[in-house]
């Protein structure tokens, strides 16, 4: 039993496939109040939901409260990608994941954030273990989902399923950062 925090279908597909092939039936939890604008959030959620339903998996929809996310990121707006803002964002998303895992009786949780090239694996691990320590009685499963051929499988599944493939991590700060990197 595993509660899997999912950020988007492209990052989730190869992980879910690997879990199922290893007899691990995940329940997906889509909780991403960082994603901006709302239209982007809805597209990513729809893609995750479509994929989960195609596989017969349960997906739990977390609340979208971007205003709360913005309040919690106040003062961190100018942090670089993989800076303090990202760590706080991971904590903000993984704490409710750990709380939900405990509430639903899952012994452990993981996140598909660890498959994204946009993210720091060290920050994800730190946030996941921090969340597990806050909740107790649940364990964070720290796994590098970029290894073992999963990055290549991600690209294949993206094409096979025609997933919407975003070009930034999700928040408005990364959107602006990614746009400026392309123009420099």
C-alpha positions in Angstrom: 0.0 0.0 0.0 1.4 3.3 -1.0 0.0 6.9 -1.2 1.7 8.5 -4.2 1.7 12.2 -4.4 1.5 13.0 -8.1 2.5 16.3 -9.8 1.6 15.6 -13.4 1.0 12.7 -15.8 4.3 12.8 -17.6 6.2 12.6 -14.3 3.9 9.9 -12.9 3.3 7.5 -15.7 6.6 5.5 -15.6 6.6 5.5 -11.8 3.1 4.1 -11.7 4.0 1.5 -14.4 7.0 0.5 -12.3 5.0 0.2 -9.1 2.3 -1.9 -10.7 5.0 -4.2 -12.3 6.4 -4.6 -8.8 3.0 -5.5 -7.3 2.6 -2.2 -5.5 -0.9 -0.8 -6.0 -0.7 3.0 -5.4 -3.5 5.4 -4.6 -2.7 8.7 -6.2 -3.0 12.0 -4.5 -3.1 15.1 -6.6 -2.2 18.0 -4.4 -0.5 20.9 -6.1 -1.6 24.4 -5.0 1.6 25.8 -6.4 0.5 25.4 -10.0 -0.3 28.6 -11.8 -2.5 29.7 -13.6 -5.6 27.8 -12.7 -6.0 26.6 -16.3 -2.6 25.0 -16.1 -3.6 23.3 -12.8 -6.8 22.0 -14.4 -5.0 20.6 -17.4 -2.4 18.8 -15.3 -5.1 17.4 -13.0 -7.2 16.2 -15.9 -4.2 14.4 -17.4 -3.4 12.6 -14.1 -7.0 11.7 -13.6 -7.3 10.3 -17.2 -4.3 8.2 -16.7 -5.3 6.9 -13.3 -8.8 5.9 -14.5 -7.3 4.2 -17.6 -5.3 2.0 -15.2 -8.2 1.5 -12.8 -6.4 3.4 -10.0 -8.0 5.6 -7.4 -7.0 9.3 -7.5 -7.8 11.7 -4.6 -8.1 15.3 -5.5 -6.5 17.7 -3.0 -7.9 21.2 -2.7 -6.5 23.9 -5.0 -5.7 26.9 -2.8 -3.2 29.0 -4.7 -3.7 32.0 -2.4 -2.6 30.0 0.6 0.4 28.8 -1.3 1.3 32.4 -2.2 1.0 33.5 1.4 3.3 30.7 2.5 5.9 31.6 -0.2 5.9 35.3 0.8 9.5 36.5 1.0 10.7 33.7 -1.2 9.5 35.0 -4.5 13.1 35.9 -5.7 14.7 32.6 -4.7 16.2 30.8 -7.6 14.9 27.4 -8.9 16.0 24.7 -6.4 16.3 27.4 -3.7 14.5 27.9 -0.4 11.1 28.5 -2.1 11.2 25.0 -3.7 12.0 23.3 -0.4 9.1 25.1 1.3 6.8 24.3 -1.5 7.7 20.6 -1.2 7.1 20.7 2.5 3.7 22.4 1.9 2.6 19.6 -0.4 4.2 16.6 1.3 2.9 17.4 4.8 -0.8 17.0 3.7 0.3 13.9 1.8 1.8 12.4 5.0 -1.3 13.4 7.0 -3.6 11.8 4.4 -1.5 8.6 4.3 -1.9 8.3 8.1 -5.6 9.1 8.0 -6.2 6.4 5.3 -4.0 3.8 6.9 -1.1 3.9 4.4 2.2 2.9 6.0 4.2 5.0 3.5 4.0 7.7 0.9 6.2 8.8 -2.0 6.1 11.6 -4.6 6.6 11.8 -8.3 8.4 15.1 -7.8 11.5 13.0 -7.6 11.3 12.1 -11.3 11.3 15.7 -12.5 14.5 17.2 -13.9 13.3 20.6 -12.6 13.7 19.4 -8.9 16.4 18.8 -6.4 16.4 15.2 -5.1 18.0 16.3 -1.9 15.2 18.9 -1.2 12.5 16.4 -2.0 14.1 13.8 0.4 14.5 16.5 3.1 10.8 17.6 2.7 9.5 14.1 2.6 11.3 12.9 5.7 10.4 16.2 7.5 6.7 15.5 6.7 6.9 12.0 7.9 8.5 13.1 11.1 5.7 15.7 11.7 3.0 13.1 11.3 4.7 9.9 12.7 3.5 6.4 12.0 4.1 6.9 8.2 7.3 6.5 6.3 8.5 8.6 3.4 9.7 6.3 0.6 12.8 8.1 -0.8 13.5 6.8 -4.3 15.3 8.3 -7.2 12.8 7.8 -9.9 15.2 9.1 -12.6 17.2 5.9 -12.6 16.6 2.3 -13.9 15.4 3.4 -17.3 12.5 5.4 -15.9 13.5 8.6 -17.5 13.5 7.0 -20.9 10.3 5.2 -20.2 8.8 8.5 -19.2 9.5 9.9 -22.7 7.9 6.8 -24.3 4.8 6.9 -22.2 4.4 10.6 -22.8 4.3 10.0 -26.5 2.2 6.9 -26.3 -0.5 8.6 -24.2 -0.3 12.0 -25.8 0.1 13.6 -22.4 0.2 17.4 -22.1 3.8 18.1 -21.4 4.4 21.3 -19.5 7.6 23.3 -19.9 8.0 24.6 -16.3 7.5 23.1 -12.8 4.2 24.8 -12.2 4.5 28.0 -10.1 4.5 31.5 -11.6 8.1 32.0 -10.4 9.4 29.0 -12.3 7.3 30.0 -15.3 9.1 33.3 -15.4 12.5 31.8 -14.7 12.1 29.2 -17.5 10.9 31.9 -19.9 13.9 34.1 -19.2 16.3 31.2 -19.5 15.0 30.5 -23.0 15.6 34.1 -24.1 19.1 34.4 -22.8 
